[in-house]
Every structure is written in structure tokens, then in C-alpha cells.
Amino acid sequence: MRWIFLMAIPGILFAQSYSKIIEDIDNAPALKSAHSLEMAAKSNEAAAKGKNLPSLDLSFSGAWLKDTPTVTFRIPGTPPMEAPMGTKRNFIGSLRLAFPIFTGYAISASVDKALFERKKAELKVLDLKRNLYLQATALVSGCYAADKKIEALESAKRAMEDAYKKAKGLYDNGLLPPSDLYNIEAKRYAVDAEITDTISQKEQLLNTLGYLLDKPIESVELPLHHMTAALPVTREELIKTALDSREDIEALKSAINADRAVEKLAKSRLYPTVGLAAELKRRGDTPELNGDGFTNPDQSYVGAAATWNLFNGFADKKMIEAARYKRLASQIALNDYKNRVKMELQNAFSYLAALLSRLKSAKMELKARKAYCDLTRGRFENQLAGADELSRSIADLSAAAAKVSGLQSQIFNQKAKIWLMTGLKPFLSRFLRTSD
């Protein structure tokens, strides 16, 4: 019998805790995609750093000329004379080592840019995770509210059924008009319809949550103490934490640093570039590269080169200006974004205070509705109240109970949202850690 009972309530057995759902977000497909972009940014950073190292190139080429290379000698008083100066077949093999000595800070700026782009990619992954946590929290809170509403409606349905049985007995004895009996029956069907509608809403929320986690979810649980416990920190502390270290703000800061690197990269074109090269090089008329009988087979060398662009139509100057304006625009956008984050957190705290006030009022309303329903039930049994009044009192009691549960789920969602608006680290260390 015990196993039959347990099998009948899989939602209780397999309900996912809130902390487990948050943990499963780490395996969400959206995060896996973002992680791939993060790895791409890391590879780009490694590629940029590679430009600081020497380059080593091995090459081998062969060419078959149509005519033998010749040289013409012109001696006064004699006809021109031609003499061969090479062979039709030419093979060249080389191993070349090159090293940039100075590039006008272009390489270091490219490395810095790739570094900040990689940091920005990492922070974008964290910010995406934070937003997925927000979505999951809203869905879990909605599922909890739907569960509690279904419980309240089921309780109302049972009360309606009890009232119907008593009304049927009174009707059978000619003590109740048929309209009152039909009224109770109609209210019972209305409750059934509302239960079906709420179950459908819950299934939609669970399906969305399952899509987010890439796994089926049957039911969820919420930590009850987060619905009543006050926030352990002040509004000012959380706002300061958000502005100092929230992931999206840090990503914007990293983007500004990348813009600085781009500006430095643009300025590098104003400087000369200097490089060294050494090459082991041989040539010949056969793949053995033993010479062609005309030129020496060993053509190895060590050399250096320096270039400096003196004028290119003011293109470099305009590129520097464009990079500077982009950096300034990013800085202004960051300041505006921080102001918006501060405003949104202030609004979130105000809304939480309103929810707590509404919950207090809803609990008092629930207490009054229960007392009134009990009174009406007793009056109905003594034929001092009509069936319509009884059915309305039962429906009002159900609505009041659902209202309390709905507000509790909203308070949980709002508290989690405030912590997530502060940043991923505070949420994980301060809120989630106390969720089980």
C-alpha cells in the first residue's frame, strides 16, 4: 500500500528543488553555445600573442622556363653575342626565420584587444547565466503559485461537494428550492473549469522550464523561509555591489578597455616598423639544390628592414579619431547603464516593499474569509443563509488562499531578482546558499 501511495504522488517524490534547477542551468543549450564563443575568444587571444614570437617558414618551389635565360653582350665593331646565364629548370628551397623588433606597439595593442575581448566573452557567459537564472526563477515561482492555487481550488471543490450533498438532502425534503441546488452545482463546475485552466498554465510553465534546462520537469519546490525572511543587507549595500561588480557592467568596462587597445592600435601606424630576418636558401636545376652551374647554390642571408609611412592621405589620423570617439561613446553608455541599473534596483526594492505590504493584507483577508465561510456554512445548515451566499463564501475563501500563495511566490521571485540584479556572485553565495 505504501508503494501505491508513493507512486500516486510523483510530484512530491521527484519535485526539483530550486537550487537543483539553478544548478542545472549550467547545462542549458544557450550556455553551451555561449561557452563555444568564449573558447573562440580564448583562441583569438592565443593567436594574437603568437605574433610576438618569431615566424619560421619552410618553402620549396620549382619552375620550368620556356626558354633558357641568356645575356646579350654588345661589343663595338662586333655583332651582339648571346650566352646562357641559367637553366630552364629552377628549384629553390628555403627555411626563413623572421622576428618583429618594433611594430609601433601594434602587436601589443592587438594582444591587449584580444585579451579584453576574451574577458568580455567570459563576462557575457556569466551575464547570460544570470539572465537564465532570472528566467528560471520566474518560471519556478509561477509553478509554485499555480500549485498552491490548485490546492486552494481543490479545497473549494471539496467544500462545494459537501455543500451540494447537504443542499441535496434539504432539497429532497422540500426544504430548499431547486434554484439554490443548481446554483451550488454551477459553482462546482466553475471551480472544475478553473482547476483545469490552472493545470494547463502550470504545464506550460513546466514545459518552458524544461526547454530552458533541456530536460523534463514534473514539479518544483520553493524554500519557504525566503518568502518571509527580510533581506539581510540594505538597499545601498546591494546597489554599491551591483555597480562595482555586476557581470554586464564588467563586460562594458572590458569593452571600453578593448576600445582603448583599438585606439592604441590605430596610433601604431604613426611609428616605423623594424624587423629582422634570416634565411637558409639554396637553389639548383635539380631537387638536390646543388646549383645550376651559373649561380652559387647557397643564397642564405641575414637581413633587417625598417619601414615608415610618411603620408597616406590623413587616413591614420581619421582612424585614430574614430577609435577615440568610439571609446568616448562606450564610456558615456557605461555611465548611463550604471544609472539605469541603480534605478532598476531602487524600483525593485520599492516593489518588494509593496508586495510585503500586500501579503500582510492578504493574510488578514484570508483569516476573515475563513471565519466568514465557517459562519456561512453554519448558517446554511440551519437554513439561515442561502446556497448562493455559501458558494460565494467558499469561492472567496479559495481566492483569498490563492492570493496569499501567489504573493508569497512573487516575493520569492522578487528577492531572487534583487540578488541577481546585484550580480551572480552575491546571488550564489548569499541567496542560493540558504535556499535548501
Secondary structure, DSSP 4 states (H G I P E B T S, - for coil): -HHHHHHT-HHHHSPBPHHHHHHHGGG-HHHHHHHHHHHHHHHHHHHHHHTTS-EEEEEEEEEE-SS--EEEE--TTS--EEEE-S-SEEEEEEEEEEEEEE-TTHHHHHHHHHHHHHHHHHHHHHHHHHHHHHHHHHHHHHHHHHHHHHHHHHHHHHHHHHHHHHHHHHHHTT-S-HHHHHHHHHHHHHHHHHHHHHHHHHHHHHHHHHHHHTS----B---GGGGTSPPSS-HHHHHHHHHHH-HHHHHHHHHHHHHHHHHHHHHGGGS-EEEEEEEEEEEESSTT--B-SSS-SB--EEEEEEE----STTHHHHHHHHHHHHHHHHHHHHHHHHHHHHHHHHHHHHHHHHHHHHHHHHHHHHHHHHHHHHHHHHHHHTTSS-HHHHHHHHHHHHHHHHHHHHHHHHHHHHHHHHHHHH-HHHIIIIIGGG--
